[in-house]
């Protein structure tokens, strides 16, 4: 299995249009088209592929730090990370998370940090992020719609 990450322009969202999530995960992440339809211009889509087939998606918010006071100025924000339900259970999320620091450093060479929040009721996602190099700040974000979230950060340099 070869897992790769690459930019996904807004006009190519049809590549990930058939994705779905199990109900217990759908509360934590939006699907790509909905995520990007109303997104601000500083939100970029990225596709995760397994052996050349799209199996996942995430968005990067370049303006994350202006909306989240816990993030240092200029920090990126990882949003809506998901693996299509048909591709789950094969280690793709962990493999993609392990690539994030290097990938984001190359894609956003002027940025040094990336943050995300992960719901306290989503331990599997939190574990994948931690295994991928994110560190838990020890603080919680209480601005989410479905409860408190752990604040994680990833050094890109």
N, C-alpha and C positions, 0 to 999 in steps of 0.2 A: 504494500500500500504506500503510495506517495501522496502526501498532503501538501498542497500549495495554496498560497494566498495571492490575490491580485486585485487591483482596482476594478470596480464595477460601475461604469458610467450610468447615469440615470436613464439614458436611452437604451440600455441593455438589461434592464430589470426583468425582461421576459425570461432571461436565463434562469431566474430563481422563482418564477411565478408559481410553480407547482408545489412549493414547500408547504409543509404543515407541521404542527406540533401536537403532542399529546395534550389533553385538556389540563393536566396538572402543571404543564410548562407554559401553556398559552397565556396564563395570567402574568408571567414574568417578562415576556418578550413579544413584540409585534412582528408581523410578517413583513418581508422586505418592501413590497409595493406600498403598503400602508405607512410604513416607517419613512419612506422616501417621498411619498406624494406631497405631504404637507411640510416637508423638512426645510429648514432654512438653507440658504446657499452655502453655508460653511459646514454642512454635513456631507461627508463622502461615504459612498457605499463600497464594500469590499466583498469579494466572493471567496469562499473556501472550496477547493476542489479536491476530490480524491481520484487519482489516476485520470485527471482531465475532465471529470464529471462534476458539475456544481452540486455540492452537498451542504453548504452552509453559507452564512452571511453575517456581516456585522457592519456597523456604521461607526465612523469617527467624526466627532464634533470638534472642529478646530477652535470654536469659541466657547468651549466647555467651561473654562475658568471664569469667564465673565458671568456665568449663570450659577456657579457653584463656589461659594466662598471658601470651602475647604481646599480647593485646588490652587496651586501656585499659578501666578500669571503665566500665560502662554502654554499651559498644560493642555494636552489633548484629552478627550473623553471617549471611552469605548462604550458603545450603546448597542442594544439589540443583537447581541451575539447569539446565534442559534445554529443548530444542526438539524437538518430535515429529519423528521421522525423515521424515515426509511433508512437513514444512514447512522442512526444512533447505536451505541453499544459497541462500536468498533475502534474506539480510541481516537476518533477524528478530532473531537473538541480538545483533548489534551495535546495532541500533536500540533494543532493550529495555535493553541495558547503558547506552546514552547517556542513557536516561530515569531510571535508578536513583537518582542523587543527588537529583534533584528529587522524585521519587515517594516515596522513603524519608523525606526531610525532611518532607514533608506527612503521611505516614502515621504517622511516629514523631517528632513535633515536639520531644520531650524528649531525642532522641539526636543526637549530632554525628558519629559515625563508624560505618562498617560494614567488617567484615573478611571475608575468605574465604581459603581455601586451595585451590590448584589444583595437581594432580599435575604433576610435572616432565615426565611423558610425555604431557601433554595441551597441546601448544603452541597449537592452534587456540583452545581455550577461554581460555587465558591472553591471547592477542592480543585476543580480543573484550572481555575485562574491561579490559585496558589502554586499548583504543580507547574504552571507555565511561567513562574517567575514573579508574579505579583506578590506584594507584601500587604498584609493587613495593617492599616494605620492604627487600629485599636479604637477608632471612633465610629459612631453610627450616624447615618444620614436619616433624618426623620421627615424629609420632604416628599417621600414616595407615596403613591396612591394606595399601596396595599401593605403598609407597615414599614418598620425600620429596616435599614439596609447597612451592611458592612461597607466601609470605604476602603478600597484597595488601590494601590498605586504600583506602577511599573516604571523603573528607570530605563530610559532608552539609550543612555550613554554610560 
